[in-house]
Amino acid sequence: MRPSKLAAGLIAVLAALPAFGDEKSPKVVPGFDPTALDRSVAACTDFYQFACGGWLARSPIPADRSRWGRFDELAERNQTTLKGILEKLSAPDPKRSPDDQKIGDYYASCMDETAIEGKGTAPLKPELDRIAGLKSKADITSELAHLHATNVNAGFRFGSQPDFKDANTVIAAVGQGGLGLPDRDYYVKDDPKSVDLRAKYVAHVEKMLALAGTAPAAAAADAKAILELETALAKASLDRVKRRDPVNVYHKMTVAELQALAPSLDWKSYFTSWKLPINDLNVSVPDFFKELGAQVGQAPLDAWKAYLRWHVLHENAALLPAAFVNEDFAFYGQALTGAKELRPRWKRCVSLVDSHIGEALGRRYVEVTFGAEGKARTSKMVAALESALERDIQTLPWMTEPTKVQAQAKLKAIANKIGYPDKWRDYSSLRVVRGDAIGNAWRAEDFEQKRDLAKVGKPLDRSEWGMTPPTVNAYYNALQNNINFPAGILQPPFYDNAMDDAVNFGGIGAVIGHELTHGFDDQGRKFAANGDLSDWWTEADAKEFEKRAACIADEYSAFTPLPDVHLNGKLTLGENTADNGGLRIAHMALMQTLADAGAKPELRDGFTAEQRLFLGWGQVWCQNETEESARLRATVDPHSPGRYRVNGVLSNMPEFQQAYGCKAGDAMVRENACRVW
């Protein structure tokens, strides 16, 4: 189960400090670790190996993971914190607050494997019976609406979003969806690995249907029909690179126009079931909905029933008996990502509570991990980074004054949200029943979907967070023009109170710079200071930007995480642009901070302040990864692997090369260096 959001891509970041609980707290990792270095490799030859080689050698991938990095070490700490909170609150106590009762009983219900095994698939019987009882294609619309209430990803996605052309107003939106594989490319590629993975997917779907009671022969036929239906939807889906251009995913239509586009579905009835007075909405990918309508008309009703059954099973697998959980892991964990063991149940249950009732859990998390000092010190660093970006924009040699004026206005309008919301979410209407694991999940999904759709037709609430406070992440929201740093990120190695400014600027400083730069990457630059989709560039400056962005796209497309796999430089362009710009302005901010403080040059651990800035950046990206995970992420992840986030950026930076004495011809000195910001 996942939250129902039509969301943008985000930078992957980290975790938080342990609090209370019986679980032994994992070791706190410092912001910079000299023992992580590999001094046998020259910094100018392979800085990633120089910064991370020691860590890589002693940090094998745990059996329940497909990728293991310093972020993941921190995520483990974070989960231990949350486990301690939830174990304490899961004990029945009449003194618990309503929110504490909800998160505690949700966690206890998820952890009660005996009760889950005893119920078997009985909780799903009403849902499966509804699907079995569909009389005609005309019933598909109402069934999709019913399933979407619990966030079953069938057919398409439905939610709210700011209007791209009037970001202060929230409108309804429908988007492509309904696939069981991670991306459209998994259905259309014909290389041997893709063909093999599709065969494993069909076998997995067949096994899941059989576990739910479908006869073996029927399950085999249904699985093939499901793949055929999903393949048709996948072929009509917009690929990830094209979806990065906001112009490609904004098509405002009336309900009548959507009805004409996909007449096999009763759209008026669908929206009426949500009690929404919708006049117009964003149909993000019209060609997808045209094909969806065609498949409702063409595909047999039995194929649609099988497809809907499958997605109900798939979305609920985490809270079904062990046979379903293990089969789900066999495909999505082992075959897709290369993990060897299922994650412990407590970790899976912690994640579900955070996903479904995250602000209630986050409120408790903030109380034990984050205070006013963290918010103040982060705000001070944000100000330093914004000042550096302001200077960077003003001195850009390729941008003309009219565009610089607009860029500066947008920068000044960026709002900063740090730590946690000013106003906590009201969960009073959400009912959590101890012992009803799947029911709790459904009610939480329904609560979130209704909360999301209640925004339609109302002014945009720019104070709302798209992440929970414990989330190991940070993001820039182009439609709100703000940067967001949950409390979970404001910990080592990104920020360490015991560390010097240099390491901290290389960590959290570069992340702040990264998020600020997202406002001016190939996506963010298309939105104005107020969040509207608007072209504020002169034609000449836009061409200069595209030329520089193409350099970065070409550079990263040449990187090969596996011998037969290249990165997609166009898919990762926004994140790579933000990495390059973010570290550059972090360097500017550090140099200014040191100058303002009158700091004298000194060595720490044998390195200058500038050198430590780059080590701080390098070490947060140390990671080991399975081959399967590397293949998956090369297809779906807009972020480059850690090695290239380090070496790709630093090979473009004269500041790095000067700090380490690199010379022309060294591997870390790119002959045709790329720079946008």
Residue, then its C-alpha position, 0 to 999 in steps of 0.5 A: m500500500r502506498p499513499s495516493k499522491l500524484a507527486a514529482g521526483l525527489i532527491a533521495v536522502l537520509a535519516a535520524l538519531p535514535a531515541f527511546g525503546d528497548e532496541k539497541s541503538p545503532k552506532v551514530v555515524p560521524g559526518f566525516d570518517p577518515t577510516a572510510l578512505d582508500r588512500s591507495v587510490a589518488a584523489c585525482t584518479d577516482f575520488y569516489q574510491f578515494a573517499c569511500g573505498g574503505w567503507l565499501a570494502r567493510s560494508p557488504i549489502p545486508a541480506d534484506r537489502s538491494r542497496w546499502g549506503r551511508f544513507d541506509e545506515l542512517a535509515e536503520r537508525n531512524q527506523t530504530t527510533l520509530k520502533g521505540i516510539l511505536e513499541k511504547l505506544s502499542a501497549p494498551d493504555p487508556k491514557r494514550s492520546p487519540d493519535d497515539q492510540k491510532i499509531g500504536d494500535y496500527y503497529a500492533s495490528c501489523m505485527d500480529e502475524t498470528a491474527i493475520e494468518g488466522k484470518g487468511t484471505a477472509p478480509l479480501k473476500p468482499e472485495l474479490d466477490r465484488i469483482a467476481g460479481l461484475k455483470s458487464k463492462a459498464d460496472i468497471t467504472s464504479e469498481l475502479a472508483h471503489l478500488h481507488a478509495t483504498n489506493v489500489n493502482a488499477g486502471f489509472r491514478f486519481g488525485s488533486q494537484p495545483d493548476f499548472k497555469d494557476a498554481n494558487t488553485v487546486i484542481a482534480a487530475v487523472g494520470q497514467g497507472g495500472l501497471g504491476l511492473p515498475d515502468r512501461d519499459y519493462y513491457v516493451k523492451d525485447d532484450p533477453k533480461s527484459v523478456d526473462l523478467r516478464a516471464k517471471y512476472v507472469a509466473h508470479v501473478e499466476k502464483m498469487l492468483a492461485l494462492a487466493g483460490t483460483a484454479p491452476a489452469a485458470a490462474a495461468a490463463d488469467a496471468k497471461a491476459i493480465l500481462e496482455l492488458e497491462t502491456a497495452l496500457a504500458k505502450a500508451s504510457l508516456d515514458r519517464v523522460k517525456r514526463r519530465d517536461p511539465v508541458n507534456v503532462y498538462h492537458k486541462m479538459t472538461v469532464a465532457e472532453l474526457q468522456a469523448l476521449a475515453p467513452s467506455l468509462d462513465w466519467k461523470s459517474y466516477f466523479t459523482s461517486w467522490k461527491l466532487p463538483i468537477n467541471d474541468l481537470n488535468v488529464s496528464v496523458p490523453d493518449f493513455f486514457k484513449e487507450l484505457g477506454a479502448q481496452v475497456g471496450q475491447a478486452p474481455l470482461d473476464a480479463w478485466k476481472a482477473y486484472l482487478r483481482w490481481h491488483v487487489l492482491h498485489e496492493n494488499a500483499a504486505l498484510l496478508p498471510a506469509a505465503f503471499v508476503n513471501e511470494d511478493f518478496a520472491f518477485y519484487g524483492q529478489a527478482l527485481t532488486g536482488a535482495k536475498e532476505l525479506r526485511p524483518r516484520w517490524k521494519r515493514c510495519v514501521s514503514l506502513v505506519d509512517s506511510h499511512i499515519g505519518e504526521a501523527l508518528g512524526r509528531r512524536y518523532v520530532e519531540v525526541t529527535f529535533g528541537a529549536e536548535g536544529k531549525a535555527r542552525t539549518s535556517k542559518m545555513v539556508a540563508a548562506l546558500e541562498s546568498a551564494l546562489e544569488r551571487d552565482i546568478q548575478t555573475l553568470p557569463w551566459m545569462t543576460e540581465p533581463t533573465k537574471v532579474q527574473a531568476q533573482a526574483k524567483l530565488k527571493a520568493i523561495a520559501n523554506k520549510i524546515g523540520y516539521p509542519d507548523k500545523w499538524r494533520d487532524y486524524s480525528s476522522l480516521r478509525v484504527v481498530r486493534g486486530d484489523a490490519i488490512g481494515n486499518a490500511w484501507r481506512a487510512e488510504d480512504f482517509e488520505q484520498k478523501r483528504d487529498l480530494a477535499k482540496v479540489g476547487k480550493p486555494l493551494d495550502r503552501s504550508e502543507w508538507g509532502m513528506t512526513p517528519p521522519t522521512v529520509n529525504a528532502y525536496y523542492n516543489a516547483l508549483q509551490n516554489n519552496i524547499n523542504f527539509p524534514a527533521g530526518i535529514l538534519q542529522p549526521p553525516f549531512y549535519d554533525n554538530a561535532m564537525d567543522d563547517a567544511v564537512n557540514f557544507g559538503g553534506i547538508g549545505a550541498v543538499i540545500g544547494h541541490e534543492l535550491t538549484h532544482g528551482f532552476d533545472d530543466q524542469g524548475r526553470k519553467f515555473a515562475a516565482n508564484g509556481d505558475l508554469s510560465d516562460w520567463w526566459t529570453e529566447a537567447d538565454a533559453k538556448e544557452f541553458e539548453k546547450r549547457a544542460a545537453c552537456i550534462a545529459d551527454e556526460y552522464s549518459a556515458f556512465t556505465p553502472l554495469p558493462d551493458v547498462h548506460l545511465n539515461g542522462k536525460l532522465t537524470l538531468g534534473e538531479n545531475t544539474a542540481d548536484n553540480g549546482g548545489l555543490r558549487i554554491a555550497h563551496m561558494a558559501l563555505m568560502q564566504t563563511l570562512a572569510d567572514a569568520g577570519a578563519k586561518p588555514e588549518l589542516r584537520d585529519g590532514f586535509t584543508a577546509e576545501q578538501r574536507l568540503f569535497l570529502g563531506w560530499g563524497q562520503v555521503w554517497c558511499q554505497n554498494e548495490t546489487e546488479e538487479s538493483a542497478r539495472l532497475r534504477a538505471t531505468v526508473d531512478p532520476h538520480s545517478p548512482g553514488r559513484y557518478r554523483v561524486n565523480g561526475v560533479l567533481s570532474n566538472m569543478p575547477e575548485f575541486q581540481q585546484a584543492y587537490g592539485c589535479k592536472a590536465g589528463d587526470a581522470m578527475v579533470r574533465e576536458n570539456a567540463c559542463r556547467v549550468w549554474 
